[in-house]
């Protein structure tokens, strides 16, 4: 039988990275290698793969397991651990090892933007413009909050054309919109599958969390075969400035002002090519964007 593989990234966000020897003691069937030694071929030679690291490390390794029967174990050791939190996985490393050893794997969805995979979310507009600064703040450069405020305040609304795989009215998520009643009613009655809206940004979520544990799509699940499209259409500059200020001091509740849709696939375009990120990674040459959800694409060890 092929051995299991434990991949670790000791440079992940957690200050006290789990002791690899303790992880191996909890997973005695595994061979341990660092992230720098991990190759797609090495992963696919294993019976299962456990990854100890942050979201970036876990998701980069999960990419190599798409459409295989090799289960992924997640040992959350990053700053935010959105992937683990979205699946209700333990944040304690040894508890996570116990989940892996139990061996119950369930499939989760993977989303694709122009063929490029993402697990948490894709954003275009303001959040994609700010993400590089956010990553530097995560690494300790807190003085960059001033640059974020300045850039956010100077960013203007953009025109987004969104074409969905179903009529706009049936894709609209009930009770989530902060648009006017008249506007929401017009969306509910719309028979076509295309809408053009002005907004600061559009976020397409495969899971409920993104960024600094923001609850961007609380009803979203990583295994429901659908994506949530949130259009931030009703933020004023002052409201946006206050939102970033409150987030700087630890508020995690994320209450987007706009409208949300649920679809399996969509296309986003507009008159101006805008910045795009996938799970926080800036993507060049990806406009316009064709996005789809591929159900049950990766096997992940879960509680049950």
N, C-alpha and C positions, 0 to 999 in steps of 0.2 A: 504493500500500500504506500502511496506517495506520502511523504511527511507534510506536516503543516509548516507554514512560514510566518514568522513574526517580524514585521518591519517596523523600525522605530526611528523617530526623528527627534533627537535630543535637543534640537534647537527650537522646538515648538514653544508656544506661548506660555505654558505653565512654568512658574518659577522653579518648583521642585519636581523635575521630570521623574516619572516612576522609575524605580530601580529595575533595570532590565533583567537582572538575575532573579528578582522576585517574580517578574512576569513569566520567565522561563520555568520557574519552579511551579507556577500555577498552570502552565501549559507545557508539560514535559515532552509532548510529542512534536514540539515545534523547533525549528532551526531559526536563529535570530540573525538578521542582517540589518545594516543601517540603510536609510533611505537612499544614500548614494550608491549602494550596491544593488538596489532593486531594479530589475529590468522586466519588461513584459514577458519575456521567455521564462524568467525565473518564477514569476508569479504563476504562470500557466503550467508549470511543472509541479505545482503543489496541490495537495488535496483540499486545503483551505488556506486563507490568508488573513492574518490579524494585523491591524495597523495601529500603532501607538503614536499619536500626534494630533495636530490641530486639523481643522476642517480642510485646509489646503492640502495637507499631506494625505489625509484619508480619501478625499475626493480624487486626487491625482492617481492614487493607486486603484481606486474603484473603477476608474475609466478603463483600465486594462482587463477588468473582469466583466464588462458589459457583454451580454449574450453568451456567457459561459455558465457552467454548472458549478463553478468554484465559489463557495460561500466566503463572504467578507465578515470579519469580526472587527468591531470598532472599540478601541481603547482610547477614550477621550482624554487628550493631554494638551489641549490648546487653550486659547484665550476665551473663545466663545462657545465652541463645540456645538454648533447649530445642528449638524447632521445627527449626532447622538441624541441631543435634546428632542429633535423632531420625531425620533423613533422611541422616545421614552426609555433610552438606554441609561444604565448607571454611569455616573461620572467618576466613581471610585474605580481605580484600575483593576484591583483584584476582583471586585464584583463583576466588572466587565469580562474578565477572564473566565469567571464562573459561567456567564451567559454563553461564551464561546465554547467552553468545554461541554456544556449541556447539548450543544449541537442542533438546536432548532433553528433552521434557516427559513426565512420568508422573503418573497420577492418584493423589491421596491422599484418605483418608476425612475426613469432618467429622461430629462428633457434635452432637446437639441435645438440649437440656433444655427441655421445655415450649416448643419451637419456637425457642429461642435457641441459636445455634451456639457450639461450643467446639472447640478443636483439641488441647489437651493433656489437661486433666482437669477434672472437676467434683468438688467436695468438699462434704460436708455434715457438720456436727458441729464437732468441735474445730478442724480446720484452717481451716474457713471463719470461725470466730470469731477465729482468730489472724492470718489473712492481712493485714488492714489494718495491724497492727503490723509484720508482716514487710516490707511495702512501705516503711514509714517507716524501718526498719533498713537496707534496701537503699539508701535515699537518704542514709544517713550517721548516723542517730540511734541509735547503738549502745547508748545507755543504756536503750533500750526493751526490751532482753533481760530486764531485771528484771520488766517488766510482762508479758512473754510467759511467764516461769516462773510468775509468780503466777496468771495467768489459766489456764494449762494445769493447774496443780496443783488449782485450784478447780473445774475442769470435771468433771462426773460422767458416767458411762456413760448412754447413751440407748437406747431401744428402736427398732429399725429393722425395718420389714416390707418385704421385697424380693420383688417378683413378677417372674419372668423369662420369657423367651420360649421356654424349654425346661425339661425336668425338672431339678430341682436336682442330681441325681446326675450327669447328663451335662454340666452346666455347670461343675461343680467342677474346678478346675485341679489335676491330680495333683502331689503332692510339694511344694505350696506352703503347706500348712496347718500351723500350730503349735498347733492345737487338739488335744484328747485323741483318742487312737485311736478310742475308743468314739463320740465325737461325730462325727468324720469318717466313720466307718463308717455312722452313721445318716443322714448327708447323702448318701453314695454310694447308699444303698438307697432313698432317698426318691423316690417317683414323681411327686409334685406339683411345681408350679413356684413355690411360695411358701414363704418361710422368714422367721421373726422372730428377730432376734439382738440381744443387748445389746452395744454397742460405743461407743468414744469418737468414732469417725468412720467414714464410708464414702467411698471415693474411686473414681470411675469414670474410667478412663484410656482415651484414644484413642491415646496414644503411650506410650513407655517412661519418659519423664522428666516431672517437674513441680517447681515451686518452684525451689530452689537446686540444680538438677541432681540431684535425688533420683531414684534408680532405683526408682520405685514399681512398675513392671510391666516387668521386663527382657525378657520374651518378647513384649511388645506391639509391633505395627508400625502405622505410620500408613496402611498400605495393605492390611490383611488383612480388612477388613469386619467386625471384631469389637471389642468393648470388654472391658476387664478390670475387674472389680468387686472391690475389696479392702476387706474388713470388718475393722477394727482392734479385735478383740474380746478380746485377751489382754494388753493393757498394764496394768500396775499404775501407780499414781501415781509411785512412785520410778523405775520403768523409764522412764516418759514423761519425767520431769524430767531424768534422765541422758541420754536421747536428744536432747532439745533442747540440753542443755549441750554434748554432743559435736558437734552440728551447728554450734553457735556458733563452734567452733574449726576448722571446715573439713572435717569428715567428710562424705563424699557418699554412702557406702554406706547404703542405706535398706533395712532388714530388718524389714518390718512383721510383727507378731505377730498372727496371725488366720487368715483364710481368704479364698481368691480364687476367682472364677468368671469364665467367658468366655461372653459373650452378644452378641446384636446389639441387643436392646432390653430394657428393664426399667422397673419403676416402684418408687419408694421413697416410703414413707409412715411415719407413726408418730403416737403420741398427742400429741406436742409438736412445734410448728412450730420447725424448727431453721434456723440460718444456712446459706446456700448460696453457694458461689462458682463461677464459670466462668472457668477460666484465671486465677485470682487476682482476678477482679473480683466484688465482692459483689453479689448479686442479690436485690432485694426481691420479695416476693409471688410466690414460686416453689415453694410447698409445697402438696400433695405434688408429686413430680417424675416426669415421664414422659420417659425418655431413650432415644434411638435413634441408631444409627450409619448414616449415609448413605454407602455406598461410592462411591469414585471421584467425589467431588463437586467437587474443585479440581485443576486441572492445575498441576504444579510442575516447574520445571527441575531435573533430577537429573544425577548422574554418568553414569548409563546406564539 
